Amino acid sequence: MTPVAVAHRPLGEMLTPRQRFLLLNSLMLCMFISALDGSIVATATPSILADLGGFKLLSWVFTVYLLASTVVVPVAGKLSDMFGRKPFILVGIVAFVAASAACGAAPNMPFLIVARGLQGIGGGVLFACVFATVGDLFTPIERAKYMGYFIGAFTLASITGPTIGGFLTDGPGWRWCFFINLPVGALAMIFIWLNLPSVRKGGRLANIDFVGAGLLSVATVSLLLALVWGNEAFGWSGFETVALFVTAAVFTVLFVLQERRHPQAIFPVHLFRNRTFVQANLLAAVSGAAIFGAVQYLPTFIQTALGASATASGIVSTPQSLGLLFSSIVGGQLVARTGRFKFQIVLGSLLITGAAILMAGLDVGEPKWHIALFMVVFGLGSGLMGPTISVVVQASVSQEHIGVATSGRQFFMQIGQVMGVAIFGLIFSTTYASSFSSDVSSQAKSEMSPALYQQFEDPTRALDVRGFAQVRSQVLALPDGQAVLDSALQGQKDAVATAIDRLFLASAFAAVGLIVLAVTLKEIPLRGPTTAPVKDAEERAATLQVAPH
């Protein structure tokens, strides 16, 4: 039988204005607490270490959350397509809140790391299902407006997180940085339980592609660990790194073979024959790498090359979030009014490229307000692209695959971010090492012992005032100690400036790829109800059945 298109009535039309208002705010609250968690934890880190110890395990507090959330996103998206969003959002909130309570009660660092992994699972489920629920609630043209609000809530959490984290850490203690999620999560869960319709889309537990989920999980974890450890621990040519990359490649091939044969694939293969879907996800991945990956190293430049404090570094970086907040809301309104998105994505990619080029000219002595202005441009470009890409991804697929498509966008963006951090970290470290070697005077090299010289090969060590005081005293004890110290410190600043310039130059090249992807992206219609292919009468009868809570 020839496939026909059946219009699906958006769930938002089934709700009263009061229900819609409460539901939207509850969903945004879910986004807010999951986004707030990251920025709060970063602020509380020194106090956590002072209380629990385990400095060598610190990176795992953040890495395990990223691993867990990235792995669970595509699986949660597929399952919510099969069994509905409501149960998964509620489970995601319960998991996130329960894990937050465990984090707050952690007696030691290993316990905290395990709890953070469970928290990442809850956060990944929320990310996958909240944005997919927006796709269920509204027509494609309406989604642009509301996506802007959701990105705004996410950005607001990033802006306020450090301040809230500092207040809680200095007040009742760092544990309340996790406990604060409990009442907020409970409130969101109550409103979602009462106002989100329970939608059963059909499916059996036996239909779930557990093999595909397992293969994808192994491939993803192996890739992320290779990117993280290759840059930090084992080196890119180390046996462990190479083994992880090989494992990721092998399991990716096995995953693709599994998806080609399974009727309920985690990532249906036919979606990757959809040019718009593929390009939109490439835009998400490349923008995640070009922006997030590069900006992570900016605080090192501000605090070492410019000699600014950590607080000043945060203030300089904040305008990016403000620009993103403004353009995501305004851009969403424009797309909702016009039904067109391509111009906005192209403009966003141009702004990101321009900001990267401007940042590639940073130097020692650069006024901090220049950097703040450049970060605004970064934020404006990101705000124009981010929410719009989400709308395009959802509009490019049928209603039955909105969860998969939405989780795919989040999945590829997070992979892009990790790849960006790893690649730019390699650029930064290698450029710094070669530049420092050439910038330091020959006199300084000859007077310092190899062990003492090695202390300057990491520019962030100078930020540890007490630890670096011993290094300073050893240098000053040399025959021409002050000149040697001045040469080494200036060499550090110049080398960091060169490294950050090279890094943002690479970011600009990646951003040019964004422009190409944006210009060649097909403009698809956004207006009207969502349609999904229905092949026969039996499948037509299996479409949405809305049940009471």
C-alpha positions as CSV (number, residue, x, y, z in Angstrom):
1,M,0.0,0.0,0.0
2,T,1.2,3.5,-0.8
3,P,2.3,5.4,2.4
4,V,0.1,8.3,3.4
5,A,0.7,11.1,5.8
6,V,-1.4,11.5,8.8
7,A,-1.4,14.7,10.8
8,H,-0.8,14.3,14.5
9,R,-2.6,16.7,16.7
10,P,0.0,18.5,19.0
11,L,-0.4,17.6,22.6
12,G,-0.4,21.3,23.5
13,E,-3.8,21.7,21.9
14,M,-5.2,19.1,24.3
15,L,-4.2,21.2,27.4
16,T,-5.9,24.2,29.0
17,P,-3.8,27.4,29.0
18,R,-3.1,26.9,32.7
19,Q,-2.0,23.3,32.2
20,R,0.3,24.4,29.3
21,F,1.8,27.2,31.4
22,L,2.5,24.9,34.4
23,L,3.8,22.1,32.2
24,L,6.2,24.4,30.2
25,N,7.6,25.9,33.4
26,S,8.0,22.5,34.9
27,L,9.9,21.3,31.9
28,M,12.1,24.4,31.9
29,L,12.7,23.8,35.7
30,C,14.0,20.3,34.8
31,M,16.4,21.9,32.3
32,F,17.4,24.6,34.8
33,I,18.4,22.2,37.6
34,S,20.3,19.8,35.3
35,A,22.2,22.8,33.8
36,L,22.6,24.5,37.2
37,D,24.3,21.4,38.6
38,G,27.4,21.6,36.4
39,S,28.2,25.3,37.1
40,I,27.4,24.9,40.9
41,V,29.7,21.9,41.3
42,A,32.6,23.6,39.5
43,T,32.3,26.5,42.1
44,A,32.1,24.1,45.0
45,T,35.1,21.9,43.9
46,P,37.8,23.5,46.3
47,S,35.5,22.9,49.3
48,I,34.7,19.4,48.2
49,L,38.4,18.6,48.0
50,A,39.1,20.2,51.3
51,D,36.4,18.0,52.9
52,L,36.7,14.7,51.0
53,G,40.3,14.8,49.6
54,G,41.0,12.7,46.6
55,F,42.6,15.4,44.3
56,K,43.8,12.8,41.8
57,L,40.1,11.7,41.3
58,L,38.8,15.2,40.8
59,S,38.5,15.0,37.0
60,W,36.2,11.9,37.4
61,V,33.6,14.1,39.2
62,F,33.0,15.7,35.8
63,T,34.0,13.0,33.4
64,V,31.7,10.3,34.8
65,Y,28.7,12.6,34.6
66,L,29.5,13.3,30.9
67,L,30.1,9.6,30.1
68,A,26.8,8.5,31.8
69,S,24.7,11.3,30.2
70,T,26.1,10.9,26.7
71,V,25.5,7.1,26.7
72,V,22.0,7.2,28.0
73,V,20.7,10.0,25.7
74,P,20.1,8.0,22.5
75,V,18.7,5.0,24.4
76,A,16.3,7.3,26.4
77,G,15.2,9.0,23.2
78,K,14.3,5.8,21.5
79,L,12.5,4.3,24.5
80,S,10.4,7.4,25.0
81,D,9.4,7.2,21.3
82,M,8.1,3.7,22.0
83,F,6.6,4.1,25.5
84,G,5.9,7.8,25.8
85,R,7.8,10.8,27.4
86,K,6.0,11.1,30.7
87,P,7.3,8.0,32.5
88,F,10.9,8.7,31.4
89,I,10.8,12.3,32.5
90,L,9.5,11.3,35.9
91,V,12.1,8.5,36.1
92,G,14.8,11.0,35.0
93,I,13.8,13.4,37.7
94,V,13.7,10.7,40.4
95,A,17.1,9.4,39.4
96,F,18.6,12.9,39.2
97,V,17.1,14.0,42.6
98,A,18.0,10.7,44.4
99,A,21.6,10.9,43.0
100,S,21.8,14.5,44.1
101,A,20.9,13.5,47.6
102,A,23.6,10.8,47.5
103,C,26.1,13.3,46.2
104,G,25.3,15.7,49.1
105,A,25.7,12.8,51.6
106,A,28.9,11.5,50.1
107,P,31.4,10.4,52.8
108,N,34.4,10.2,50.4
109,M,35.4,10.9,46.8
110,P,34.7,7.4,45.3
111,F,31.2,7.5,46.6
112,L,30.7,11.0,45.1
113,I,32.0,9.8,41.7
114,V,29.5,6.9,41.7
115,A,26.7,9.2,42.7
116,R,27.7,11.6,39.9
117,G,27.5,8.8,37.4
118,L,23.9,8.0,38.5
119,Q,23.2,11.7,38.4
120,G,24.4,11.8,34.8
121,I,22.0,9.0,33.9
122,G,19.1,11.1,35.2
123,G,20.4,14.2,33.5
124,G,20.8,12.4,30.2
125,V,17.2,11.1,30.3
126,L,16.0,14.6,31.1
127,F,17.9,16.2,28.2
128,A,16.6,13.6,25.8
129,C,13.0,13.7,26.8
130,V,12.4,17.3,27.7
131,F,13.3,18.7,24.2
132,A,11.4,15.8,22.6
133,T,8.3,16.7,24.7
134,V,8.5,20.2,23.2
135,G,8.3,18.5,19.8
136,D,5.2,16.6,21.0
137,L,3.5,19.7,22.4
138,F,3.7,22.1,19.4
139,T,3.7,22.3,15.7
140,P,7.1,22.8,14.0
141,I,6.6,26.5,13.6
142,E,5.7,27.0,17.3
143,R,8.7,25.0,18.5
144,A,11.2,27.6,17.5
145,K,9.7,30.1,20.0
146,Y,9.7,27.7,22.9
147,M,13.1,26.2,22.1
148,G,14.5,29.7,22.6
149,Y,12.9,29.8,26.1
150,F,14.4,26.4,27.0
151,I,17.8,27.4,25.8
152,G,17.3,30.6,27.8
153,A,16.6,28.7,30.9
154,F,19.7,26.6,30.3
155,T,21.8,29.7,29.8
156,L,20.3,31.4,32.9
157,A,21.5,28.4,34.9
158,S,25.0,28.8,33.6
159,I,25.0,32.5,34.5
160,T,23.6,32.2,38.0
161,G,25.2,28.8,38.9
162,P,28.6,30.2,40.0
163,T,27.0,32.8,42.2
164,I,24.5,30.4,43.7
165,G,27.3,27.8,44.2
166,G,29.4,30.4,46.0
167,F,26.6,31.5,48.2
168,L,25.7,27.9,49.2
169,T,29.3,26.8,49.7
170,D,30.2,29.8,51.9
171,G,26.8,29.5,53.7
172,P,25.3,26.1,54.7
173,G,28.1,24.2,52.9
174,W,29.0,22.5,49.6
175,R,26.6,19.7,50.2
176,W,23.7,22.0,49.7
177,C,24.9,22.6,46.1
178,F,23.4,19.1,45.6
179,F,20.6,19.2,48.2
180,I,19.1,22.2,46.5
181,N,18.0,19.9,43.6
182,L,15.6,18.0,45.9
183,P,12.8,20.6,46.5
184,V,13.1,22.0,42.9
185,G,12.9,18.5,41.4
186,A,10.0,17.5,43.5
187,L,8.1,20.6,42.5
188,A,8.7,19.9,38.8
189,M,7.7,16.3,39.2
190,I,4.4,17.2,40.7
191,F,3.4,19.6,37.9
192,I,4.6,17.2,35.2
193,W,2.6,14.3,36.8
194,L,-0.5,16.4,36.9
195,N,-0.3,18.2,33.5
196,L,1.6,16.1,31.0
197,P,-0.8,13.6,29.2
198,S,0.3,10.0,29.4
199,V,0.9,9.0,25.7
200,R,1.2,5.3,24.9
201,K,2.7,4.9,21.4
202,G,2.9,1.1,21.4
203,G,5.8,-1.3,21.9
204,R,6.9,-4.3,24.0
205,L,9.9,-4.8,26.2
206,A,10.9,-7.6,23.9
207,N,11.1,-5.1,21.0
208,I,13.8,-3.1,22.6
209,D,17.2,-3.3,20.9
210,F,19.2,-4.2,24.0
211,V,22.1,-5.5,21.9
212,G,22.3,-2.2,19.9
213,A,22.1,-0.2,23.1
214,G,25.0,-2.2,24.6
215,L,27.2,-1.9,21.4
216,L,26.5,1.9,21.3
217,S,27.4,2.3,25.0
218,V,30.7,0.5,24.6
219,A,31.6,2.4,21.5
220,T,30.7,5.8,23.1
221,V,32.4,5.2,26.4
222,S,35.6,3.9,24.6
223,L,35.7,7.0,22.3
224,L,35.1,9.5,25.1
225,L,37.7,7.8,27.4
226,A,40.2,7.8,24.5
227,L,39.7,11.5,23.9
228,V,39.9,12.4,27.6
229,W,42.8,10.1,28.5
230,G,44.7,10.6,25.3
231,N,45.0,14.3,26.1
232,E,45.5,14.0,29.9
233,A,47.0,10.7,30.9
234,F,48.4,8.2,28.3
235,G,49.2,10.5,25.3
236,W,47.8,10.1,21.8
237,S,50.2,7.3,20.8
238,G,49.9,5.4,24.1
239,F,48.8,1.8,24.0
240,E,45.7,2.5,26.1
241,T,44.6,5.3,23.9
242,V,45.1,3.4,20.7
243,A,43.3,0.4,22.2
244,L,40.3,2.5,23.2
245,F,40.1,4.1,19.7
246,V,40.2,0.6,18.1
247,T,37.5,-0.6,20.4
248,A,35.3,2.4,19.6
249,A,35.7,1.8,15.9
250,V,35.0,-2.0,16.1
251,F,31.9,-1.6,18.2
252,T,30.7,1.3,16.0
253,V,30.8,-1.0,13.0
254,L,29.0,-3.8,15.0
255,F,26.4,-1.2,16.1
256,V,25.7,-0.1,12.5
257,L,25.3,-3.8,11.4
258,Q,22.9,-4.4,14.3
259,E,20.9,-1.3,13.5
260,R,20.5,-2.3,9.9
261,R,18.7,-5.5,10.9
262,H,16.7,-4.6,14.0
263,P,13.1,-3.3,13.5
264,Q,13.3,-1.0,16.6
265,A,16.8,0.3,16.1
266,I,18.2,2.8,18.6
267,F,19.3,5.0,15.7
268,P,17.2,3.9,12.6
269,V,19.6,3.7,9.7
270,H,17.2,5.4,7.3
271,L,17.5,8.7,9.3
272,F,21.1,9.0,8.1
273,R,19.8,9.0,4.5
274,N,18.0,12.2,5.4
275,R,20.3,15.0,4.3
276,T,18.7,17.6,6.5
277,F,18.9,15.4,9.6
278,V,22.6,14.6,8.9
279,Q,23.6,18.2,8.2
280,A,21.7,19.6,11.2
281,N,23.5,17.1,13.5
282,L,26.9,17.9,11.9
283,L,26.1,21.5,12.7
284,A,25.5,20.6,16.3
285,A,28.7,18.5,16.5
286,V,31.0,21.1,14.8
287,S,29.5,24.0,16.7
288,G,30.0,22.1,20.0
289,A,33.7,21.5,19.1
290,A,34.4,24.9,17.7
291,I,32.8,26.9,20.5
292,F,32.7,24.8,23.7
293,G,36.1,23.1,23.0
294,A,37.9,26.4,22.4
295,V,36.3,28.5,25.1
296,Q,37.3,26.0,27.8
297,Y,40.9,27.2,27.5
298,L,40.2,31.0,27.7
299,P,40.3,31.2,31.5
300,T,43.9,29.9,31.4
301,F,44.9,32.8,29.1
302,I,43.0,35.4,31.2
303,Q,44.5,34.2,34.5
304,T,48.1,33.6,33.3
305,A,48.8,35.9,30.4
306,L,46.7,38.8,31.7
307,G,47.3,38.1,35.4
308,A,43.6,38.3,36.3
309,S,41.9,36.6,39.1
310,A,39.5,33.6,38.7
311,T,36.6,35.9,39.6
312,A,37.6,38.3,36.9
313,S,38.0,35.5,34.4
314,G,34.4,34.4,35.1
315,I,33.2,38.0,34.7
316,V,34.9,38.3,31.3
317,S,33.4,35.0,30.1
318,T,29.9,35.8,31.3
319,P,28.9,38.0,28.4
320,Q,28.9,35.0,26.1
321,S,25.9,33.6,28.1
322,L,24.2,37.0,28.0
323,G,24.5,37.2,24.2
324,L,23.3,33.6,23.9
325,L,20.3,34.3,26.2
326,F,19.3,37.3,24.2
327,S,19.7,35.9,20.7
328,S,18.1,32.5,21.5
329,I,14.9,34.1,22.7
330,V,14.7,36.8,19.9
331,G,15.8,34.3,17.3
332,G,13.2,31.8,18.3
333,Q,10.5,34.5,18.0
334,L,11.7,35.4,14.5
335,V,11.6,31.8,13.3
336,A,8.2,31.4,14.8
337,R,6.9,34.5,13.0
338,T,8.5,33.9,9.6
339,G,8.7,30.1,9.4
340,R,12.2,30.4,7.9
341,F,15.5,29.4,9.6
342,K,18.3,29.2,7.1
343,F,19.3,32.9,7.2
344,Q,19.4,32.7,11.0
345,I,21.7,29.7,11.0
346,V,24.0,31.2,8.4
347,L,24.2,34.5,10.4
348,G,25.0,32.6,13.5
349,S,27.8,30.7,11.8
350,L,29.2,34.0,10.5
351,L,29.1,35.5,13.9
352,I,30.9,32.5,15.5
353,T,33.5,32.6,12.7
354,G,34.0,36.3,13.2
355,A,34.4,35.9,17.0
356,A,36.9,33.1,16.6
357,I,39.0,35.3,14.2
358,L,38.9,38.2,16.7
359,M,40.0,35.9,19.5
360,A,42.9,34.6,17.4
361,G,44.4,38.1,17.7
362,L,44.6,38.1,21.5
363,D,48.0,39.1,23.1
364,V,49.6,39.8,26.4
365,G,48.2,43.1,27.7
366,E,44.9,42.7,25.8
367,P,42.1,44.8,27.6
368,K,39.7,42.5,29.2
369,W,36.7,44.4,27.9
370,H,37.9,43.4,24.4
371,I,37.6,39.8,25.3
372,A,34.2,40.3,26.9
373,L,33.0,42.0,23.7
374,F,34.3,39.1,21.6
375,M,32.5,36.7,23.9
376,V,29.2,38.5,23.3
377,V,29.6,37.9,19.6
378,F,30.3,34.2,20.3
379,G,27.1,34.1,22.4
380,L,25.0,35.8,19.8
381,G,26.0,33.3,17.1
382,S,25.5,30.4,19.4
383,G,22.0,31.6,20.4
384,L,21.0,32.0,16.8
385,M,22.2,28.5,15.9
386,G,21.5,26.2,18.9
387,P,17.7,26.4,19.3
388,T,17.2,26.6,15.6
389,I,19.2,23.4,14.9
390,S,16.9,21.6,17.4
391,V,13.9,22.7,15.6
392,V,15.3,21.7,12.2
393,V,16.3,18.2,13.5
394,Q,12.8,17.6,14.8
395,A,11.1,19.0,11.6
396,S,13.3,16.8,9.4
397,V,11.8,13.5,10.8
398,S,8.3,12.1,11.3
399,Q,6.6,12.4,14.6
400,E,7.3,8.8,15.6
401,H,11.1,9.5,15.5
402,I,11.1,12.9,17.3
403,G,12.6,11.3,20.5
404,V,15.4,9.6,18.5
405,A,16.1,12.7,16.5
406,T,16.2,15.0,19.5
407,S,18.5,12.7,21.5
408,G,20.7,12.3,18.4
409,R,21.2,16.0,18.3
410,Q,22.2,16.1,22.0
411,F,24.4,13.0,21.5
412,F,26.4,14.4,18.6
413,M,26.7,17.8,20.2
414,Q,28.3,16.2,23.3
415,I,30.6,14.0,21.3
416,G,31.6,17.2,19.4
417,Q,32.3,19.0,22.6
418,V,34.6,16.3,24.0
419,M,36.4,16.0,20.7
420,G,36.9,19.8,20.6
421,V,38.3,19.9,24.2
422,A,40.7,17.0,23.3
423,I,41.9,18.5,20.0
424,F,42.2,22.0,21.2
425,G,43.9,20.8,24.3
426,L,46.5,19.1,22.1
427,I,46.9,22.3,20.1
428,F,47.2,24.4,23.3
429,S,49.8,22.2,25.0
430,T,52.0,21.5,22.0
431,T,52.0,25.2,21.0
432,Y,52.7,26.3,24.5
433,A,55.7,23.9,24.9
434,S,57.4,24.9,21.7
435,S,56.7,28.7,22.2
436,F,57.9,28.7,25.8
437,S,61.1,26.9,24.7
438,S,61.9,29.6,22.2
439,D,60.6,32.6,24.2
440,V,62.7,32.0,27.3
441,S,66.2,33.5,27.2
442,S,69.2,31.2,26.8
443,Q,70.6,32.5,30.0
444,A,67.5,31.4,31.9
445,K,67.7,27.9,30.3
446,S,71.4,27.5,31.2
447,E,71.0,28.6,34.9
448,M,67.9,26.5,35.7
449,S,68.2,22.8,36.4
450,P,66.0,20.5,34.2
451,A,63.8,19.9,37.2
452,L,63.4,23.6,37.9
453,Y,62.8,24.4,34.2
454,Q,60.1,21.7,34.2
455,Q,58.1,23.6,36.8
456,F,57.4,26.3,34.2
457,E,56.2,23.9,31.5
458,D,52.7,24.0,33.0
459,P,51.5,27.6,33.0
460,T,48.7,26.9,35.5
461,R,51.2,26.0,38.3
462,A,51.8,29.7,38.8
463,L,48.2,30.0,39.9
464,D,48.9,27.9,43.0
465,V,50.4,30.7,45.1
466,R,51.6,28.6,47.9
467,G,52.9,25.8,45.8
468,F,54.7,28.2,43.3
469,A,56.3,30.1,46.2
470,Q,58.9,27.4,46.6
471,V,59.7,27.4,42.9
472,R,60.1,31.2,43.0
473,S,62.5,31.0,46.0
474,Q,64.6,28.4,44.2
475,V,64.9,30.6,41.1
476,L,65.7,33.7,43.1
477,A,68.5,31.8,44.8
478,L,70.3,31.5,41.4
479,P,73.2,33.9,40.7
480,D,71.0,36.1,38.4
481,G,67.8,34.9,39.9
482,Q,65.5,37.9,39.3
483,A,66.4,38.1,35.6
484,V,65.9,34.4,35.2
485,L,62.5,34.5,36.9
486,D,61.4,37.5,34.9
487,S,62.4,35.8,31.7
488,A,60.6,32.6,32.6
489,L,57.4,34.3,33.7
490,Q,57.3,36.5,30.6
491,G,58.0,33.5,28.5
492,Q,55.0,31.8,30.0
493,K,52.7,34.7,29.2
494,D,53.9,35.0,25.6
495,A,53.7,31.3,25.1
496,V,50.1,31.1,26.5
497,A,49.2,34.0,24.2
498,T,50.6,32.2,21.2
499,A,48.9,29.0,22.2
500,I,45.5,30.7,22.6
501,D,45.9,32.5,19.2
502,R,46.7,29.2,17.5
503,L,43.8,27.5,19.3
504,F,41.2,30.1,18.1
505,L,42.7,30.1,14.6
506,A,41.9,26.4,14.5
507,S,38.4,27.2,15.9
508,A,38.0,29.7,13.1
509,F,38.8,27.0,10.5
510,A,36.2,24.8,12.1
511,A,33.7,27.6,12.1
512,V,34.3,28.0,8.3
513,G,33.0,24.4,8.1
514,L,29.9,25.7,10.0
515,I,29.4,28.3,7.3
516,V,29.6,25.7,4.5
517,L,27.1,23.4,6.3
518,A,24.8,26.3,7.0
519,V,24.8,27.7,3.5
520,T,24.1,24.2,2.0
521,L,21.4,23.3,4.5
522,K,18.1,22.9,2.8
523,E,15.3,25.2,3.9
524,I,12.4,22.9,4.8
525,P,8.9,24.1,5.7
526,L,8.1,24.5,9.4
527,R,4.5,25.6,9.3
528,G,1.5,23.3,9.9
529,P,1.0,20.1,11.9
530,T,3.6,17.4,12.2
531,T,3.1,14.5,9.8
532,A,4.3,11.0,10.1
533,P,4.2,8.2,7.5
534,V,1.5,5.6,8.1
535,K,1.8,2.5,5.9
536,D,-1.5,0.7,6.4
537,A,-4.7,0.7,8.4
538,E,-3.2,-1.5,11.1
539,E,-0.4,1.1,11.7
540,R,-2.9,3.9,11.5
541,A,-4.9,2.3,14.4
542,A,-1.7,2.2,16.5
543,T,-1.1,5.9,16.4
544,L,-1.2,8.0,19.6
545,Q,-3.6,7.0,22.4
546,V,-3.8,9.7,25.0
547,A,-4.7,8.4,28.4
548,P,-5.3,10.1,31.7
549,H,-2.4,10.3,34.2
